[in-house]
Structure formats: C-alpha cells, structure tokens
Amino acid sequence: MCRALCTGRYAPWLHGKTLRRAVPFTVDKVVRSAGRRGHILNLGHGVLVKTPEEAVAHFFDVVKGLRYDSLFKESMLENLEPVA
C-alpha cells in the first residue's frame, strides 16, 4: 500500500482544539487536489505556541493513515475505458 509522506504545507491554525475534526477533511482535500502524483505534507510555517501537542500528533496520525489506493479508487474507475 502507498502511504503519504509527512512533509509539505499545511495551515498552522488548523491545529486548534475546536478544529480537530477539520484536519482529516482538509488533509484529504489537499491530497486529492494534488492527484496521483502524490503530495508532501508538513505543518506550513510551523506550529503556533499555544497549539496542544495532541493536535499536532493528530495531524500526523491522519497523514500516516492515508491510503492512496482507497483515496483514488473512485477516480480510477471513472478513468477506465472499455476494451471491447
């Protein structure tokens, strides 16, 4: 299985406690936008001082859990052409 790499650009404000649920959605959107070539993710310009460590760990857990084979499964089927 392919995995996403943890290094690139990601807005530091998305690590606040109240936006914890936004991390999986945003990471998914960024990776899908990059397409099959892959995307390198990181924490943008760093982490805000008051950002809880758990929120940063959550970001990396989400990124480590990405699976390209399932992210692009639907689009792989859309791109198939009939052979007969």
Summary of the structure (lengths in Angstrom):
residues: 84
radius of gyration: 15.0
end to end distance: 30.3
largest distance: 59.7
contacts: 190
relative contact order: 0.25
helix: 54%
strand: 5%
